[in-house]
Amino acid sequence: MAKFSFWDKLKPKSRDKAKQKTTTDVTFQNTVCHVPWNLRTQERDGSVSSWEEIEACILGMFADSDEFVTLTAGEAPYHIRFVQAAQTDRGIDLELGIEEGDKTRLMGKDCSQKECMEAFREFYNTLNVWDRTGYKPVEFFV
């Protein structure tokens, strides 16, 4: 079975990206998480109880360009339901799932491995990512 990330589904079918139209006007149904923390990768999807488990998965993503990591919180007091990351040709794509009423909008940025690890750690410790500098609405191909 071939590995793929959910970002692969968003790539343009054509190699001529300059002509592809994009939009940031995309929202998703809010995620429901019935456990305090859920961690999802290519290999796992389940409850997590320690930072060390999360850190190991993030390090695995750094080592495998086909891997992704999504950490979802059972509560979202700061309107961030999840943090997710994957490698792209530009580096690491880090995204926040921001709840807006009954919908979720993705805000993302390219970042370093250090920034990625810090964002996941902060989210795990505080349910927030306080410095949202550089995050912009994620563009989707139409």
Backbone torsions as a table, in degrees:
resi	resn	phi	psi	omega
1	MET	NA	126.5	-178.2
2	ALA	-75.1	140.6	175.7
3	LYS	-83.6	144.6	172.4
4	PHE	-153.7	156.6	177.1
5	SER	-104.6	163.1	179.2
6	PHE	-66.7	-19.8	177.3
7	TRP	-68.9	-28.2	178.7
8	ASP	-59.1	-32.3	-179.5
9	LYS	-69.9	-16.5	-176.3
10	LEU	-98.4	-6.1	-178.7
11	LYS	-73.2	147.2	178.7
12	PRO	-67.0	148.8	179.2
13	LYS	-73.8	-30.3	-178.5
14	SER	-92.0	153.2	175.7
15	ARG	-80.5	-11.8	-178.2
16	ASP	-89.1	77.6	-175.9
17	LYS	-65.3	-26.2	-177.9
18	ALA	-62.6	-28.5	-178.3
19	LYS	-93.8	-7.9	-179.6
20	GLN	-75.7	132.3	176.8
21	LYS	-85.7	145.7	178.2
22	THR	-128.4	163.8	175.2
23	THR	-143.9	150.1	172.0
24	THR	-107.4	1.6	-178.4
25	ASP	-86.4	61.7	-178.8
26	VAL	-129.8	129.3	173.9
27	THR	-129.0	160.0	-178.9
28	PHE	-124.1	159.2	174.5
29	GLN	-64.1	141.1	179.0
30	ASN	-59.4	143.2	178.4
31	THR	-84.8	139.6	174.2
32	VAL	-108.9	129.4	179.7
33	CYS	-124.9	117.8	-174.6
34	HIS	-91.5	4.4	177.3
35	VAL	-124.0	161.5	179.7
36	PRO	-58.0	-40.6	179.5
37	TRP	-143.1	134.1	173.2
38	ASN	-121.0	134.4	180.0
39	LEU	-118.5	128.0	-178.3
40	ARG	-125.8	133.8	173.6
41	THR	-140.3	-171.5	174.5
42	GLN	-61.8	-32.8	-171.2
43	GLU	-101.0	-16.7	-175.5
44	ARG	-143.9	157.5	175.1
45	ASP	-156.8	96.8	-178.0
46	GLY	-174.8	-179.9	-178.4
47	SER	-62.8	147.7	178.6
48	VAL	-133.4	145.2	-175.4
49	SER	-126.7	4.7	179.5
50	SER	-149.1	153.0	176.6
51	TRP	-62.1	-35.2	-178.0
52	GLU	-60.0	-37.7	176.8
53	GLU	-63.7	-43.7	-179.6
54	ILE	-65.4	-47.4	-179.7
55	GLU	-57.8	-42.0	179.7
56	ALA	-62.1	-39.9	178.9
57	CYS	-68.4	-38.6	178.2
58	ILE	-65.7	-43.8	177.1
59	LEU	-61.3	-37.2	174.9
60	GLY	-62.8	-38.5	177.2
61	MET	-66.1	-39.2	177.6
62	PHE	-61.1	-33.1	-176.6
63	ALA	-86.9	-15.2	-175.2
64	ASP	-129.3	109.5	-175.7
65	SER	-65.9	-12.2	177.8
66	ASP	-95.1	-1.6	-175.5
67	GLU	-90.7	155.1	172.6
68	PHE	-137.3	163.1	176.3
69	VAL	-137.2	130.1	174.2
70	THR	-127.9	123.9	177.0
71	LEU	-112.3	117.0	-176.9
72	THR	-112.5	135.9	-179.5
73	ALA	-98.7	144.9	176.1
74	GLY	-70.2	-27.2	177.9
75	GLU	-122.5	150.0	179.8
76	ALA	-135.0	64.7	-176.8
77	PRO	-64.6	-22.1	178.5
78	TYR	-107.5	17.1	176.1
79	HIS	70.8	10.6	173.1
80	ILE	-100.5	114.6	180.0
81	ARG	-88.7	-34.6	-179.4
82	PHE	-152.0	160.2	172.3
83	VAL	-124.1	135.0	179.4
84	GLN	-140.4	154.6	-178.1
85	ALA	-150.6	152.7	173.6
86	ALA	-157.5	159.8	176.2
87	GLN	-82.9	144.4	173.9
88	THR	-130.7	-178.3	177.6
89	ASP	-69.7	-11.3	178.3
90	ARG	-98.6	-3.1	-176.2
91	GLY	126.2	-131.7	-179.9
92	ILE	-107.0	127.8	176.1
93	ASP	-95.5	115.9	-179.0
94	LEU	-110.6	127.4	-177.5
95	GLU	-129.4	146.0	174.6
96	LEU	-111.6	135.2	173.2
97	GLY	-93.5	100.9	-175.3
98	ILE	-96.8	120.8	178.5
99	GLU	-79.7	131.0	175.7
100	GLU	-126.5	92.6	-175.5
101	GLY	68.0	-123.4	-178.7
102	ASP	-97.3	14.3	179.2
103	LYS	-127.4	161.0	177.2
104	THR	-122.2	135.7	177.1
105	ARG	-114.7	139.2	176.9
106	LEU	-90.6	128.8	174.8
107	MET	-117.7	130.9	-175.1
108	GLY	-140.0	168.7	174.2
109	LYS	-159.2	158.7	171.0
110	ASP	-84.3	141.1	-177.4
111	CYS	-149.6	173.1	176.3
112	SER	-84.9	168.5	175.6
113	GLN	-60.3	-40.3	-179.8
114	LYS	-62.4	-47.4	179.4
115	GLU	-61.7	-40.2	179.4
116	CYS	-61.2	-50.9	-179.3
117	MET	-60.2	-42.4	-179.8
118	GLU	-64.2	-40.0	-179.8
119	ALA	-65.0	-44.1	178.1
120	PHE	-63.8	-43.2	-179.4
121	ARG	-63.1	-45.0	179.8
122	GLU	-62.4	-43.4	178.8
123	PHE	-61.5	-44.2	179.7
124	TYR	-63.6	-38.2	-177.2
125	ASN	-81.7	-28.2	-171.7
126	THR	-128.2	-7.1	-172.8
127	LEU	65.0	19.6	-178.3
128	ASN	-145.1	162.7	166.6
129	VAL	-125.8	100.2	-169.7
130	TRP	-66.7	-45.3	-178.6
131	ASP	-90.6	102.0	-179.2
132	ARG	-100.2	18.8	177.5
133	THR	-59.4	132.7	177.2
134	GLY	90.9	-15.5	177.2
135	TYR	-75.9	134.4	179.0
136	LYS	-133.6	158.2	175.6
137	PRO	-56.1	135.2	-179.1
138	VAL	-70.5	135.9	177.5
139	GLU	-89.7	136.5	177.0
140	PHE	-119.1	143.0	176.2
141	PHE	-74.8	138.4	179.7
142	VAL	-106.4	NA	NA
